[in-house]
């Protein structure tokens, strides 16, 4: 972080922590940017887009994909029909 000793010793613990967090964030952003460029270069070279992602290059867990509203609605309808069938069965 290139601090002069006098500047370092005047910092509070909270200021030092904030500076460390910012420094780590800057490094992570640079790594993510580099991984994005590499993934696009590999895809352009012919690699499968599903196999070369930023998360995979960084060794992170893949982000969950969001389901479409159609899938959610179909699940709700199926759940309702199951519930309705149980209610009809219990009423008999």
N, C-alpha and C positions, 0 to 999 in steps of 0.2 A: 504494500500500500504506500510505500515510499514516504513514511512519516519521519520527520526529524525527531530526535530523542526528546527535546523539550516539548514538542507538540504532543508526542505520545504520552508523556507523563502528566500532562494537563487534562487529558481526557478522563471523563467519568466512565464507569463500567458500562452504563447504558449506551453512551456514545460509541465506545469501543465495540460493543455487541452489534450496534446498528451498522457500523462500518464493515465489520466482518460479514454480516448478512448481505450487505450490498455488494461486497467483493465476490462472495460466493454466487450471488445471483448473476453478476456480470459474467463470471466464468461459465456458469450453466447456460446462459443465453448464447454465448459464443459457441459452446459445444453443440447446442441444439441447432444453431444456424449452420454450422459445418456439417452436421448429420443430414440436414435438409438438402444441402447442396449435393452431398455424396449420394443420397438416395435418388435424387433426380438424375444425376449423371449415370448411375447404375441402371435406372429404368430406361433411360435413353439408349444405353448400350445393349439393352435386350433382356435385362433381368425382370422377373415377374414382380409387379407392383405390390402384390400382397406379401411377398417374401422380403422386400427391402423397404422398410418403413423407418421413420425417425426413431420411434420407440424401440424397435428391434436393434437398430444400430447403436443406440445408447444403452441397451440392456435393460430397458424399462418394461413394465407391464403394458400391454396394448390397451388403449382406452376403449371403453365399452361403446359399441355402436348403438345409436338410438333407434328404437323400433319405430316403424311408421304408425300413424294413427289408425290405419286400416287394421294392422295386426292387433293393436290394443282394443279396437272395437270388436274384432272377431273373438278375442279372448273374453271380453265382457259378455258377449252374447252367449258363448259356450258355457261360461260360468252360470249365467242366469238360467239357461235351459237345464243344467244339472240341478240347480237349486229348486227350480220349479218341479222337476221330475221327482225329487225327494219329497217335496211338500205334497204332491199328489199321491205318492205312495203312502205317506204317513196318514193322509186323510182317509184312505180306504180301509 
